């Protein structure tokens, strides 16, 4: 029997006395494949809009369809291992693209080995640092910390007999998203960007990128978040850009940071020279505001964790049952110590002992609170950006105080932030996975090992993907803005002596603070300001589809069925377009001739095609009225 009497009344779906296939070769191979696929998809999405989406439920559905439908295997624990490994790819993709593209923006030499080292160390720290917390957060507080994504994934796994129908939705969405991307950006049969000016309103522009992935993202995040993001885009492109154009039209001199007069700049030139700095200031401030707003939760989480450890000292050790066994503690602590020492003295990076200590301190602090926070609000609402920004600012200040400045100091500070960011992303996802495992009756140490395998698999290819995307699309360009990483670059430059237009950054900060007084999510609106309105507009279309799907449902159960179907189809759209985007990048890097311009310059064709996709998403969602998901 377990020593933990408090949780002894909970009985998992697969009891501890049963032994089903779990960490099998088949599950590992499938998990690696899905980890790489969803890691690549989330990397593309993060570079495009600065957001990523959860892969756990799509991975669970796909694994059930393959393991049960193709291989005729009937173990829910195998499915759980596959989705656990897949979320590692999602987390590695997020941790990498939110920080490391700044290296490309600085045009410093970037190798696959360097990227792999950063995300591997961050990923392993995220797994190791979460292991000692499982007994307290997942087991002891099972009733108080719901871990929404983990609980939802467990329900999907338990209803595994429905996986075939759900997998078809993902597969159809994946095919459609891939075909549209290939025809538009591969064969260039039509242009994928719709844009129009507004009469008698100089440099006021509205536009739309007709990307299936953005439609899917809008559906998943919902109308409120999508609307706030579009609001930021409209503020930039219909208010700020025309205002700058109007007030600067009479000047014959260039105004810093632009090198030509404003009168000679079009909307895109003003956006590149001025709006991006305003947006960066807003995003940084919004991230810090999000972190400040969670300080009570952060402090409460830390205190609750410390009290929990003290109150249950001697009782948090793994029991003898299969469902209670974590990775051996001695290996966990040895692993953490070795990683910190390697980071301090490795030739791959130049963070030094100071940077290694910062990683250890901020890693333990933020992983602890992040693991608890995602248990309450979910991984999508975790203030990872704010914690990463705080880490970067503090480390850059420490480096500046010790005389470590210039490009080397900025790269070292970014490396520290990247490792911590990856650790936070992985820890948040592994927390959800362990919750899923606890509910369905998985073996904890096998899940933890699976997560580490997924980290290795994803880390092995993420460097290749980033280098490839930069070569094909160029980091920081409108085609690949990399908004979060561009922000990290600006912050590091600003603290360590870069020549930045601080007035514009402070204007962005003031906008973010004002938005909070309006009751809006300043970080979401700020991302909309930073990105072209062409990106947030299609996201809003997805939000509209979600809104009408929910409003047309006659009951709560019907609404859930419809939204779940639409979410699976939307996930397929995202994955399909993202993967074809990577394939196109490979072809460009390999020297394959890709048409330079679309054969059709019409704005109408891509817009009609996008509306058809939106209608199809609505139709697929509403098919859930009398069917199981």
HELIX and SHEET records of a PDB file:
HELIX    1   1 UNK A   25  UNK A   49  1                                  25    
HELIX    2   2 UNK A   56  UNK A   64  1                                   9    
HELIX    3   3 UNK A   65  UNK A   70  3                                   6    
HELIX    4   4 UNK A   76  UNK A   97  1                                  22    
HELIX    5   5 UNK A  101  UNK A  105  1                                   5    
HELIX    6   6 UNK A  112  UNK A  131  1                                  20    
HELIX    7   7 UNK A  134  UNK A  140  3                                   7    
HELIX    8   8 UNK A  148  UNK A  158  1                                  11    
HELIX    9   9 UNK A  160  UNK A  162  5                                   3    
HELIX   10  10 UNK A  163  UNK A  181  1                                  19    
HELIX   11  11 UNK A  182  UNK A  186  3                                   5    
HELIX   12  12 UNK A  212  UNK A  221  1                                  10    
HELIX   13  13 UNK A  223  UNK A  234  1                                  12    
HELIX   14  14 UNK A  235  UNK A  240  3                                   6    
HELIX   15  15 UNK A  241  UNK A  248  1                                   8    
HELIX   16  16 UNK A  262  UNK A  264  5                                   3    
HELIX   17  17 UNK A  267  UNK A  270  1                                   4    
HELIX   18  18 UNK A  271  UNK A  275  3                                   5    
HELIX   19  19 UNK A  276  UNK A  293  1                                  18    
HELIX   20  20 UNK A  295  UNK A  311  1                                  17    
HELIX   21  21 UNK A  322  UNK A  324  5                                   3    
HELIX   22  22 UNK A  329  UNK A  345  1                                  17    
HELIX   23  23 UNK A  352  UNK A  377  1                                  26    
HELIX   24  24 UNK A  379  UNK A  381  5                                   3    
HELIX   25  25 UNK A  384  UNK A  401  1                                  18    
HELIX   26  26 UNK A  406  UNK A  440  1                                  35    
HELIX   27  27 UNK A  444  UNK A  473  1                                  30    
HELIX   28  28 UNK A  483  UNK A  495  1                                  13    
HELIX   29  29 UNK A  502  UNK A  517  1                                  16    
HELIX   30  30 UNK A  522  UNK A  530  1                                   9    
HELIX   31  31 UNK A  533  UNK A  552  1                                  20    
HELIX   32  32 UNK A  556  UNK A  589  1                                  34    
HELIX   33  33 UNK A  603  UNK A  622  1                                  20    
HELIX   34  34 UNK A  623  UNK A  625  5                                   3    
SHEET    1   A 2 UNK A 193  UNK A 198  0                                        
SHEET    2   A 2 UNK A 201  UNK A 209 -1                                        
END                                                                             
